[in-house]
Amino acid sequence: MKKVAIVTDSTAGLPAELVEELGIHVVPVPLIRDGQTFLDGVDITPTEVYRRLRAGETGFSTSAPSIPEFLTVYEAAAQGASGVLSIHMSPQLSHTYDVALAASKQMESAPTMVFNCNSAAIGQGLVALEAARAAATGATLEEVARRAEEIAAKIQFLFTLDTFDYLRKSGRMGGAAALMGNLLQIRPVLYLPQGTVEVFARPRTKPRAIQVILEQMAGEPPGQPMHAGIAHADVQEEAEDLRLRVAERFGPAELLLAEFTPVVGAHVGPGLIGIAFYTE
């Protein structure tokens, strides 16, 4: 029986084993420096990007994959599929969604839908995972899209960072721009309501910021399976500690740990840690 194929882009940061297990198709996002183009997670690793950033290197930029690049992945995904669902971050954060939408309109081999998950990074990844699981049951394209919409509406993605420098340069500050100049006094918790970066809380230390995130997780409906994904930017030990705390306190049905990909890392810089989560 033909099933729906799931496509996302590399910024979702999904573990390779889950991508392979669920047959998710991934479009790599370009990272550019000094006229040289690297493909996210293909030609350059997060470790290399963070090493360069910590050494003071600048000049990294990103662009959306091209329409032909999307079409190549879409055509491959459409082989033997009943349809294609392409899941991407908010168009307010990236042009990737817009390019994916333009490419989908050129698809003739299979019906292709593009979905704005109103999240990013590991939050986007959680939506793609659940869509892939729905597709594996033989659900129709419309049913898989509805499932993605259900999960996207539930996901919260909260994060804290050490510096605004990279986010400011990326032009993706959103409402968090109001905090510029105050980061020496606070370690804000940011989130993505409706796909834009906004301020959730203004704690003064990073440990307190992590506690704010855990307290928000504790507000989820009790007795329901929780799914969560932790992502970090070159702070592996902090992420491992958070993973242990989440596992002990909430016992989630699913708990992923990933590093922000090179493209995301270039926008946020080293030190960021966050968690996306939802309950069934």
C-alpha positions in Angstrom: 0.0 0.0 0.0 1.3 3.5 -0.9 1.9 5.7 2.1 2.5 9.4 2.6 6.2 10.5 2.4 7.5 13.0 4.9 10.0 15.7 4.0 11.6 18.2 6.3 14.8 20.3 6.2 18.1 19.8 8.1 17.4 22.5 10.7 15.0 20.0 12.4 18.2 18.4 13.7 16.7 14.9 14.0 18.9 12.0 15.0 20.1 10.1 11.9 18.8 6.8 13.2 15.2 8.1 13.5 15.3 9.7 10.0 16.4 6.3 8.6 13.9 4.3 10.7 10.9 6.4 9.7 12.0 7.1 6.1 12.0 10.9 6.5 13.5 12.8 3.6 15.7 15.7 4.6 16.6 18.8 2.5 19.9 20.2 3.6 20.0 23.9 4.2 23.1 25.9 2.8 25.6 27.6 5.1 27.8 30.2 3.4 31.1 31.7 4.4 33.6 33.6 2.2 31.7 32.6 -0.9 32.0 28.9 0.0 28.7 26.9 0.4 28.4 24.1 2.9 25.4 21.8 3.2 24.0 21.6 6.7 25.2 18.4 8.4 26.7 17.1 5.1 29.8 19.2 4.4 30.3 20.7 7.9 29.5 19.6 11.4 28.2 21.5 14.4 31.5 21.0 16.2 33.4 22.7 13.4 31.0 25.7 13.3 31.0 26.2 17.1 34.8 25.9 17.1 35.1 28.7 14.5 32.5 30.8 16.3 34.3 30.5 19.7 37.6 31.4 17.9 35.9 34.7 16.8 35.3 33.9 13.2 32.4 35.8 11.6 30.8 36.1 8.3 28.6 33.0 8.3 25.3 33.4 6.5 22.5 31.1 5.4 20.1 30.8 2.6 17.1 28.6 1.8 17.5 25.6 -0.4 16.6 26.3 -4.0 13.4 25.2 -5.8 15.4 22.7 -7.9 16.9 21.3 -4.7 13.5 20.9 -3.1 12.1 19.3 -6.3 14.9 16.7 -6.3 14.0 15.6 -2.8 10.2 15.8 -3.5 10.5 13.6 -6.6 12.6 11.1 -4.7 10.1 11.1 -1.9 7.1 10.7 -4.3 8.4 7.5 -5.7 5.8 4.9 -4.6 4.1 7.4 -2.3 0.5 8.5 -2.2 1.5 12.0 -1.4 4.2 14.2 0.2 4.0 16.3 3.3 6.8 18.9 3.7 7.3 20.3 7.2 9.3 23.4 7.9 9.8 26.2 10.4 7.8 29.4 10.5 8.2 31.7 7.4 8.8 34.5 9.9 12.1 32.8 10.8 13.2 31.5 7.4 12.5 31.7 3.7 12.7 27.9 3.5 8.9 27.5 3.9 8.2 29.9 1.0 10.7 28.1 -1.3 9.2 24.7 -0.4 5.7 26.1 -1.1 6.8 27.3 -4.5 8.4 24.0 -5.3 5.3 22.1 -4.2 3.3 23.9 -6.9 5.5 22.4 -9.6 5.0 18.9 -8.4 3.0 16.7 -10.7 4.1 13.1 -9.7 2.2 13.2 -6.4 0.1 15.7 -4.4 2.4 17.7 -2.2 1.5 19.8 0.8 3.8 22.2 2.7 3.2 22.7 6.5 4.3 25.6 8.7 4.9 24.0 12.1 5.2 27.4 13.8 8.3 26.1 15.6 11.9 25.5 14.7 14.8 23.1 15.2 13.9 20.2 17.5 10.3 21.5 17.8 10.0 21.1 14.0 11.7 17.7 14.4 9.0 16.5 16.8 6.3 17.5 14.4 8.0 15.6 11.5 8.5 12.5 13.7 4.8 12.3 14.6 3.8 13.0 11.0 6.0 10.1 9.9 4.5 7.8 12.5 1.0 8.7 11.3 2.1 8.1 7.7 3.4 4.7 8.6 -0.1 3.6 9.7 -1.4 4.2 6.1 -3.1 7.5 6.9 -4.1 9.7 4.0 -2.2 12.9 3.2 -5.0 15.0 4.7 -5.0 12.8 7.8 -1.2 13.1 8.2 -1.4 16.9 7.8 -4.1 17.1 10.5 -2.0 15.0 12.8 1.0 17.4 12.2 -1.3 20.3 12.9 -2.5 18.7 16.2 1.1 18.2 17.4 2.2 21.7 16.2 -0.6 23.3 18.2 0.6 21.5 21.4 4.3 22.0 21.2 6.1 24.5 23.4 9.7 25.3 22.6 11.6 27.3 25.3 15.3 28.1 25.3 17.9 30.3 26.9 21.1 31.7 25.5 24.4 33.3 26.6 24.5 36.1 24.1 22.2 37.9 21.8 25.0 38.8 19.4 24.4 36.1 16.8 20.6 36.2 17.0 20.7 40.0 16.6 22.9 39.7 13.5 20.6 37.1 12.0 17.7 39.5 12.1 15.4 37.0 13.9 15.1 38.8 17.2 11.3 39.4 17.1 10.0 40.7 20.4 13.2 39.7 22.1 14.8 42.8 20.6 13.4 44.7 23.6 16.0 43.0 25.8 19.0 44.4 23.9 21.4 46.0 26.3 20.1 44.1 29.3 21.7 40.7 28.8 24.4 41.4 31.3 21.8 41.5 34.0 19.5 38.6 32.9 19.5 35.2 31.1 16.2 35.4 29.4 14.0 32.4 28.5 12.7 32.8 25.0 9.9 30.9 23.1 8.2 30.8 19.7 4.5 31.7 20.0 3.1 31.6 16.4 6.6 31.2 15.0 8.3 34.4 16.2 11.0 34.8 18.9 9.5 36.3 22.1 10.4 36.8 25.7 8.9 34.2 28.1 10.7 35.1 31.3 13.6 37.3 32.6 15.5 35.3 35.2 19.0 36.6 36.2 21.0 33.4 35.9 21.1 30.4 33.5 20.4 27.8 36.2 17.2 29.8 37.1 16.4 30.0 33.4 16.5 26.2 33.2 14.3 26.0 36.3 11.7 28.3 34.6 11.6 25.9 31.6 11.2 22.9 33.9 8.4 24.6 35.8 6.6 25.3 32.5 6.9 21.6 31.6 5.4 20.7 35.0 2.3 22.6 33.9 1.5 20.0 31.2 -1.6 17.8 31.7 -0.6 15.0 34.3 -1.0 11.4 33.4 -0.5 11.9 29.7 2.5 10.7 27.6 5.1 13.5 27.2 7.3 13.8 24.2 10.4 16.1 24.5 13.5 17.0 22.6 16.5 18.8 24.1 18.8 20.7 21.7 22.0 22.6 22.6 24.7 24.7 20.9 28.0 23.2 22.1 27.0 22.7 25.7 26.9 19.0 25.8 27.3 18.6 29.6 24.5 21.1 30.3 22.2 19.2 27.9 23.0 15.9 29.4 22.3 17.3 32.9 19.0 18.6 31.6 18.1 15.3 30.0 18.7 13.5 33.3 16.5 16.0 35.2 13.7 15.8 32.6 13.8 12.0 32.6 13.8 11.8 36.4 11.0 14.4 36.9 8.7 13.6 34.1 9.5 10.2 32.7 8.6 11.1 29.2 7.6 8.5 26.6 10.1 10.0 24.2 13.1 12.1 25.1 15.5 13.2 22.3 18.9 14.8 22.7 20.4 16.7 19.8 22.9 19.4 18.9 21.7 22.4 16.9 22.8 22.0 13.3 25.5 24.2 11.8 22.9 26.5 10.1 21.0 27.0 13.4 24.2 27.3 15.3 25.4 30.1 13.1 22.3 32.1 14.0 22.3 31.5 17.7 25.9 31.0 18.6 27.4 28.7 21.3 25.8 28.3 24.7 22.1 28.1 23.8 20.1 25.2 25.3 16.4 24.6 24.8 13.7 22.0 25.0 10.6 21.4 22.9 7.8 19.3 24.4 4.1 18.3 24.2 1.8 15.8 25.8 -0.7 13.6 24.0 
